[in-house]
Amino acid sequence: MAAGQDVVIHAQTGSGKTLAYLLPALTSIEPKRSSVQILVIVPTQELGMQVYRLLRSLVSLYPQLSTNDDDGTDPENEADSGTEVESKKHNVSFPVLAMLDQADFRRQKLQLRQVAPRVIVGNPLRVAQLVDSGRLRLDLLKVLVVDEFDACLLDTTTTNALQTILSVRGRERPRQTILASATVPQHRHFLRQCVRQRWTRPDIKHIWVEEKSNERVPASLKHWYALCDGSKKLAALRTLLIRFNKELSNGATGGLSIRAMVFVMPSREIDDIVDALNHSFDKYFGVEEGKLVVGLSNNLAIIHRRQAMKRFRDGDAKVLIATDVAARGLDIPDVSHVFHLDLPTDPDSYLHRSGRTGRQGRPGSSVVLVTPGEQFVISRTGNALGIDFHRVEK
């Protein structure tokens, strides 16, 4: 990648692909050149904020890029206040902006006029809107990264937005384009389109970042399924959380040691699940009401989404109930278990959800709750991914 060649990165979840593309890209920055030189496209706000925070920390590793006047602004607080600027003083040598959905569009356009960002992290729809408005120019890009690119192809609107971004041609020289995901092979038709439309160069290189060429799932991840009645899935989830927590705590009952993500369908009333589990855990563990479980979905306001993520990242909350908005790219330390209260839509969905644990060689467990009539999904997923599921015995 350091040579500037267009690449497709096939990487296991948790293998460090974000650093793999950011570190070489940052070496190409010309701080004195006041144009957007690196654009990182990600499918969700949560992943966008994660990459944004990582970029800010990486800048300190490059003395020639680091800011001369850091005001110590915290990205989470910036996001909550609607300000997503690297520094409020605007006289830094290396500004980074986050252009994410649901943030104020007029404020973002104002930021682009007041700040000359060298790097932007954004969601496809918002970046395409800014390009169409004429406020954001991409013709001097050096590096374009589309992380979790297949997640940007799930609906027509987002696909069209991504195509708008990819179709911008370089004014001086061709940019480097990097496409990254854990589930690339299913989207070869899109890669062929990229070459045909000249969005990438014909000699685009494929890089596999896996322990073994045929191993799509980390070896440190264990896979389980638990049989239960459909009407009793929530009760079964509560029982499993307490059971696995005891195993992590070596039988102690003094608190919640487990760090778990629970995935549900978008149609679920997440607040009801959060309230029910908090009520149970408050009594069981004797903690202050509503402290252990938080929820995350696209239906939440941006400030509530970021507050939930911050509480879970910081360890104040131990369980995150989420839709698949949290299934891609998020690297949250010490997540020990992933539970699938509702079935993943396909093997790729299972791979991404489960990849929130067992990262970078650390142990992790993924547990699917199924009814007797849903057991075929376990066999189908296991065969597709080459993994063995073990039944959780009562």
Number of C-alpha atoms within 10 A of each C-alpha: 18 13 7 16 16 23 21 22 24 20 22 24 29 22 18 15 19 17 14 14 21 18 17 15 22 20 12 14 19 15 17 10 13 14 20 24 24 26 23 22 28 25 25 23 24 21 24 25 23 17 25 24 17 14 20 17 11 16 18 12 11 12 9 14 20 19 19 11 13 13 12 9 13 12 19 19 14 15 19 16 11 16 20 26 22 26 22 16 11 16 14 21 19 26 24 25 24 27 29 28 18 12 20 12 15 8 13 22 17 11 19 18 12 10 23 20 26 23 23 23 25 27 25 27 23 19 25 21 16 17 17 14 11 10 15 17 15 21 17 18 24 23 25 22 25 24 26 23 24 20 17 23 18 10 9 10 13 19 17 16 21 21 17 17 21 20 14 16 16 14 11 10 11 17 25 24 23 25 23 22 22 28 22 20 11 9 12 10 9 14 17 13 12 18 14 12 13 13 21 24 18 12 10 18 14 15 13 14 18 17 14 11 8 9 13 21 24 25 16 15 20 20 20 17 20 20 19 16 14 15 9 10 18 17 15 18 21 14 12 18 20 19 14 18 22 18 12 15 15 10 11 12 13 11 14 22 18 21 24 25 29 23 27 21 17 15 7 13 12 21 14 11 17 20 16 17 22 21 18 15 23 16 11 14 14 11 15 12 14 17 16 24 25 27 26 25 23 15 10 12 11 20 17 15 19 20 18 22 21 14 18 24 18 12 15 14 21 20 27 24 24 23 22 18 19 24 20 25 28 22 18 16 14 18 23 23 25 25 24 23 19 18 18 21 10 12 18 18 17 19 23 25 27 31 27 28 32 25 25 13 13 15 17 22 21 26 23 28 25 22 17 11 10 13 15 12 17 22 13 13 20 15 12 12 16 12 18 14 16 13 13 14 8 6
